[in-house]
């Protein structure tokens, strides 16, 4: 496998030339003195150097070794502890954390690029700081000042880690079914009893403490999801002076044996009367968790993008060197016994598909991150509200489409290698295995599609979608005539998506099955149009400099996207319009 190189040139292009993020930062008082384009470039370059040098080399050996469980303790693969300490000492765990508690204070659009680099280097390694960041978000938004003062500084510093304990063996998507209980104590704490499964980073040896955020029910809680509360439960109890005390009654019962991300400790966690503290209001635990879901679901989408990027880098390097047959038009390397496989049309189709989906995904994830930043930092209430609406609409697309395309991309990369792609030494098969989980956790992609169509589109009577559509249309109408080759097919695809959206809003009123039957294909159609919007914006930024290789490559990839990938929307739309009837032709016994 080729050595990983952070795609810093493309990140700078997206931030500075496509979205002009520095102009946004200047307009937001909270960021104006903290960040400019030069500072952002330096941050990303330093992160890329550290991650490529210390984390990326651990990816395959970490997968081969995996984590080890013994007597309730978990050890990570060789080299993980040293790399994690180096990462934490650089302040990277708290890159987006509140400076009042020791974080860097960077906007999401910067931390998103760092996340991509980390997850390209090693998805399994990247899950440890990601879960800590998620825990910090929930604590910062909902915990008392005393809890924030006590826990956030060490979490941001990477001295402690975080975990999110939601799922139980019988309760996954429907968290209202959880059985973990929290009994109030005289001192204001709670005693938690129950078991959680699939807990990423629930136990490991990278930090001296792990702060678990646990969903549980109070004795008088109402039934269902309205009766869930959120609790902070440390692995090791923390004294009033911040020092560590005795071990809490929480333990790791076992490690899950997984298809991929084997160096990430995925634990069964048992709470046997463990001491915990309420985060937020009683029976409002799901609301507290959803504070960080938009960030975390975008983060999972970026994991799909990241594995696709790593696969692409290796596939391109291999395709330039692997000799096989001659080009259809005759020998292109007559001095060699055969031509490199990059000359063959099908190999180019796969590589260009990978490139187009990766670069489109990077632009789209950055676009969503910028909406998160506006929603968080803007002092304009109307701008915040508008951005919050777009975050709500686009987050399920970012999570599901980025990861679905990530799997497609890693599979193309494996296919470019042929038989070597199936052999562990080359690394491509690991990326396929690792990427697969991204479509499942943090809400399966089918659930994301239901959320998009059922809650965000139909639930808003199409209003959230119309804001997105109006943005795309305004861009197209404002573009110069030299962008016609991209503007016209984008507008045509948008018109079809507009019509489909309106039709589905009407159908949802008439037939309750239509949303569930249509939602996955609808999300994909939406995703391809959204990527088309990103590619049109990138093409606009590249047009005037196409004599340079980087920009010529951008335009060539944009043309491939519009010619070969955007037309996928037509078959998706046809499938949606076919309706739900064909799904119910069989009785359950006939399957």
CORDAPE-V862669 format. One record per residue. SS is DSSP state (alpha for helix, beta for strand, coil for the rest). PHI is phi in degrees with one decimal (* if undefined). Layout:
# CORDAPE-V862669
SS	PHI
SS	PHI
This chain:
# CORDAPE-V862669
coil	*
coil	-64.8
coil	-63.3
coil	-72.5
coil	-123.5
coil	-61.3
coil	-78.6
alpha	-64.7
alpha	-62.7
alpha	-70.2
alpha	-62.4
alpha	-64.3
alpha	-58.4
alpha	-66.7
alpha	-68.2
alpha	-93.8
alpha	-102.9
alpha	-87.4
coil	-105.8
coil	47.4
alpha	-57.9
alpha	-57.4
alpha	-66.2
alpha	-63.0
alpha	-60.3
alpha	-64.7
alpha	-85.5
coil	-109.6
alpha	-53.5
alpha	-67.3
alpha	-113.2
alpha	-56.8
coil	-91.4
coil	-91.4
coil	-147.0
coil	-140.1
alpha	-60.1
alpha	-66.0
alpha	-64.4
alpha	-60.3
alpha	-59.3
alpha	-66.0
alpha	-62.0
alpha	-68.3
alpha	-64.7
alpha	-65.4
alpha	-62.5
alpha	-61.9
alpha	-65.7
alpha	-63.9
alpha	-68.3
alpha	-64.8
alpha	-82.5
alpha	-109.3
alpha	-98.2
coil	-55.7
coil	-64.3
alpha	-87.0
alpha	-62.2
alpha	-72.5
alpha	-61.1
alpha	-64.4
alpha	-67.3
alpha	-66.3
alpha	-83.6
coil	70.0
coil	-92.0
beta	-124.1
beta	-111.7
beta	-153.1
coil	52.9
coil	84.9
beta	-104.9
beta	-121.9
beta	-112.6
coil	-88.1
coil	-62.5
coil	-56.7
coil	94.0
alpha	-65.7
alpha	-62.4
alpha	-64.5
alpha	-66.5
alpha	-64.8
alpha	-62.3
alpha	-63.2
alpha	-64.4
alpha	-67.1
alpha	-64.1
coil	-78.9
coil	84.4
coil	-75.1
coil	-62.5
coil	-100.7
coil	-59.0
coil	-105.1
coil	-76.2
coil	-64.6
alpha	-59.7
alpha	-64.0
alpha	-118.2
coil	102.3
coil	-80.7
coil	-76.5
coil	79.9
coil	-72.8
coil	-70.0
alpha	-62.4
alpha	-65.7
alpha	-82.7
alpha	-63.0
alpha	-63.7
alpha	-68.7
alpha	-63.8
alpha	-60.0
alpha	-61.0
alpha	-59.2
alpha	-61.3
alpha	-75.5
alpha	-67.8
alpha	-65.6
coil	-166.5
alpha	-61.2
alpha	-62.6
alpha	-64.5
alpha	-63.5
alpha	-67.4
alpha	-65.0
alpha	-68.0
alpha	-64.2
alpha	-65.9
alpha	-64.1
alpha	-61.5
alpha	-63.9
alpha	-61.4
alpha	-61.4
alpha	-59.2
alpha	-66.3
alpha	-63.7
alpha	-63.3
alpha	-80.8
alpha	-128.4
coil	-75.9
coil	-67.0
alpha	-60.9
alpha	-63.5
alpha	-67.8
alpha	-62.7
alpha	-62.1
alpha	-77.8
alpha	-113.9
alpha	-64.4
alpha	-57.3
alpha	-73.9
alpha	-69.1
alpha	-61.2
coil	-75.0
coil	80.6
coil	-71.3
beta	-117.7
beta	-116.1
beta	-124.7
beta	-142.3
beta	-118.9
beta	-107.5
coil	-111.6
coil	-74.1
beta	-122.2
coil	-56.7
coil	-105.5
beta	-138.7
coil	-108.4
coil	-61.6
coil	-89.0
alpha	-70.9
alpha	-62.5
alpha	-89.4
coil	-61.3
coil	-114.9
coil	-59.9
beta	-114.4
beta	-128.2
beta	-101.6
beta	-66.4
coil	-115.1
coil	-62.2
coil	-86.6
coil	93.6
coil	-88.6
beta	-135.0
beta	-106.9
beta	-102.3
beta	-135.7
beta	156.0
beta	-128.7
beta	-125.9
beta	-121.1
beta	60.5
beta	-91.6
beta	-68.1
coil	67.4
coil	-65.7
coil	-149.8
coil	-169.8
coil	-111.0
coil	-82.6
coil	-135.6
coil	-81.4
beta	-149.8
beta	-128.1
beta	-102.9
beta	-90.4
beta	-102.0
beta	-121.6
beta	-85.9
beta	-152.2
beta	-116.0
beta	-75.9
coil	-57.5
coil	-102.3
coil	-68.8
coil	-66.4
coil	-69.2
alpha	78.0
alpha	-67.7
alpha	-78.4
alpha	-112.9
coil	-102.4
beta	-118.1
beta	-114.2
beta	-130.5
beta	-96.1
beta	-129.1
beta	-77.4
coil	-62.1
beta	-117.7
beta	-64.4
beta	-109.7
coil	-72.9
coil	-60.8
coil	-87.3
coil	90.9
coil	-77.3
beta	-86.2
beta	-107.1
beta	-86.3
beta	-67.7
coil	-77.6
coil	-84.8
beta	-132.5
beta	-147.0
beta	-93.8
beta	-79.5
beta	-173.9
beta	-104.6
coil	-76.1
coil	-99.4
coil	-114.2
coil	-67.9
coil	-146.6
coil	36.1
coil	-71.8
coil	-87.0
coil	-95.2
coil	-80.0
beta	-104.5
beta	-116.6
beta	-91.7
beta	-112.3
beta	-112.4
beta	-112.5
beta	-114.8
beta	75.4
beta	-72.0
beta	-77.3
beta	-144.5
beta	-131.0
beta	-66.1
beta	-109.5
coil	79.1
coil	-89.5
coil	-58.1
coil	65.2
coil	-120.6
alpha	-65.8
alpha	-64.9
alpha	-61.4
alpha	-65.2
alpha	-65.5
alpha	-70.2
alpha	-57.6
alpha	-96.3
alpha	-65.3
alpha	-61.4
alpha	-70.1
alpha	-69.8
alpha	-69.2
alpha	-62.2
alpha	-60.9
alpha	-68.0
alpha	-57.0
alpha	-64.2
alpha	-61.1
alpha	-62.0
alpha	-57.8
alpha	-64.8
alpha	-66.6
alpha	-63.7
alpha	-64.4
alpha	-63.7
alpha	-64.1
alpha	-64.3
alpha	-59.0
alpha	-69.9
alpha	-66.0
alpha	-64.1
alpha	-60.0
alpha	-66.8
alpha	-65.6
alpha	-77.1
alpha	-107.9
coil	-70.3
beta	-95.9
coil	-164.2
coil	63.1
coil	-118.6
coil	-62.3
coil	-57.1
coil	-96.9
coil	113.8
coil	-59.2
coil	-102.6
coil	-130.3
coil	-63.3
coil	-76.5
coil	-111.3
coil	-70.4
coil	-160.6
coil	-87.5
beta	-64.8
alpha	-67.8
alpha	-66.1
alpha	-78.6
coil	-83.9
alpha	-56.4
alpha	-69.2
alpha	-65.7
alpha	-63.2
alpha	-58.5
alpha	-67.1
alpha	-64.2
alpha	-68.9
alpha	-61.6
alpha	-61.4
alpha	-62.2
alpha	-66.5
alpha	-72.2
alpha	-65.2
alpha	-71.8
alpha	-64.9
alpha	-66.8
alpha	-64.6
alpha	-65.6
alpha	-67.7
alpha	-63.3
alpha	-68.6
alpha	-60.5
alpha	-65.1
alpha	-60.7
alpha	-64.3
alpha	-65.2
alpha	-61.0
alpha	-67.7
alpha	-63.9
alpha	-61.9
alpha	-86.7
alpha	-105.6
coil	-67.8
coil	-96.0
coil	-93.4
alpha	-60.0
alpha	-67.5
alpha	-64.5
alpha	-62.6
alpha	-63.7
alpha	-64.1
alpha	-64.5
alpha	-61.4
alpha	-64.4
alpha	-70.9
alpha	-61.3
alpha	-60.0
alpha	-69.9
alpha	-87.5
alpha	-60.3
alpha	-62.6
alpha	-67.5
alpha	-62.2
alpha	-66.6
alpha	-81.0
alpha	-71.6
alpha	-61.1
alpha	-79.1
alpha	-61.9
alpha	-71.8
alpha	-62.6
alpha	-65.4
alpha	-57.1
alpha	-68.0
alpha	-65.5
alpha	-66.5
alpha	-60.4
alpha	-61.2
alpha	-63.2
alpha	-67.0
alpha	-58.2
coil	-75.7
alpha	60.1
alpha	-59.4
alpha	-64.7
alpha	-68.3
alpha	-94.7
coil	-97.8
alpha	-62.9
alpha	-59.9
alpha	-85.2
coil	87.6
alpha	-70.7
alpha	-66.9
alpha	-64.1
alpha	-63.0
alpha	-62.3
alpha	-65.4
alpha	-67.6
alpha	-64.1
alpha	-58.6
alpha	-67.0
alpha	-64.5
alpha	-81.9
coil	-110.7
coil	-82.9
coil	58.8
coil	93.6
coil	-55.9
alpha	-66.4
alpha	-65.0
alpha	-66.6
alpha	-60.6
alpha	-65.8
alpha	-62.3
alpha	-63.1
alpha	-60.0
alpha	-77.1
alpha	-73.4
alpha	-87.7
alpha	-84.0
alpha	-90.3
alpha	-65.0
coil	-61.8
coil	-100.0
coil	55.8
coil	83.8
alpha	-66.8
alpha	-61.5
alpha	-64.3
alpha	-62.0
alpha	-62.8
alpha	-60.8
alpha	-59.6
alpha	-62.6
alpha	-62.4
alpha	-64.0
alpha	-64.9
alpha	-63.2
alpha	-60.9
alpha	-61.5
alpha	-70.9
alpha	-88.2
coil	-75.8
coil	-72.4
alpha	-64.0
alpha	-69.9
alpha	-100.0
alpha	-58.2
alpha	-63.4
alpha	-102.6
alpha	-65.2
alpha	-67.2
alpha	-67.6
alpha	-67.3
alpha	-63.2
alpha	-62.7
alpha	-66.4
alpha	-66.4
alpha	-58.1
alpha	-67.3
alpha	-69.0
alpha	-57.3
alpha	-64.0
alpha	-63.7
alpha	-62.5
alpha	-60.6
alpha	-63.5
alpha	-69.1
alpha	-59.7
alpha	-69.2
alpha	-61.5
alpha	-63.1
alpha	-74.8
alpha	-96.8
coil	-138.7
coil	-64.8
alpha	-79.1
alpha	-64.9
alpha	-63.0
alpha	-65.0
alpha	-73.1
alpha	-99.2
alpha	-65.4
alpha	-67.9
alpha	-63.1
alpha	-62.8
alpha	-59.4
alpha	-66.4
alpha	-60.2
alpha	-59.8
alpha	-60.7
alpha	-65.4
alpha	-68.5
alpha	-62.0
alpha	-64.5
alpha	-60.2
alpha	-60.8
alpha	-63.6
alpha	-68.3
alpha	-65.9
alpha	-66.9
alpha	-67.0
alpha	-62.8
alpha	-59.5
alpha	-69.2
alpha	-96.7
alpha	-56.9
coil	-77.4
coil	-128.3
coil	-70.7
coil	-73.7
coil	-90.9
alpha	-56.7
alpha	-58.9
alpha	-75.1
alpha	-62.7
alpha	-63.6
alpha	-59.7
alpha	-66.3
alpha	-62.0
alpha	-70.3
alpha	-60.8
alpha	-64.9
alpha	-62.6
alpha	-59.2
alpha	-70.1
alpha	-81.4
alpha	-117.0
alpha	-110.4
coil	-57.9
coil	-62.1
alpha	-57.6
alpha	-60.3
alpha	-64.0
alpha	-70.1
alpha	-64.0
alpha	-64.4
alpha	-62.1
alpha	-64.2
alpha	-61.8
alpha	-69.9
coil	-68.6
coil	79.8
coil	-95.8
alpha	-57.1
alpha	-66.7
alpha	-74.6
alpha	-120.7
coil	-76.7
coil	-103.5
coil	-76.4
alpha	-55.4
alpha	-71.3
alpha	-87.7
coil	-75.9
